[in-house]
């Protein structure tokens, strides 16, 4: 007797495998962001300044704010992170979760920081500058 293949079961297996892979990548990136928060924050703020995305009167204060965000990502609830990045989730084809979160942080919260004079560029410009630094923590 021939074995009957259920196409929905194989589809579910594929979807589950993709979900597990994305979850492993997410955990890896969040761990790397926490472990390398200080170096990433310094590089990130320098890139934002070089690309003329932010204008600040205290480089150190912005580095500390970025470091705090990067270090705290691994303790965040999944719902809170998804809620934060929801407005820009479709910004790029295959977005880096950490880059999306930091981009949204810059656009919404960092602009209110007392050391920030102004934030320039659109969402995609900010994302590209952020992602150019944070691609280091993305698994290959």
Buried (B, 14 or more C-beta within 10 A) or exposed (E): EEEEEEEEEEEEEEEEEEEEEEEEBBEEBBEBBBBBBBEBBBBBBEBBBEBEBBEBEBBEBBBBBBBEBBBEBBEBEEEEBBEBBEEBEEBBEEBBBBBBBBBBBBBEEBEEBEBBEEBEBEBEBBBBBBBBBBEEBBEE
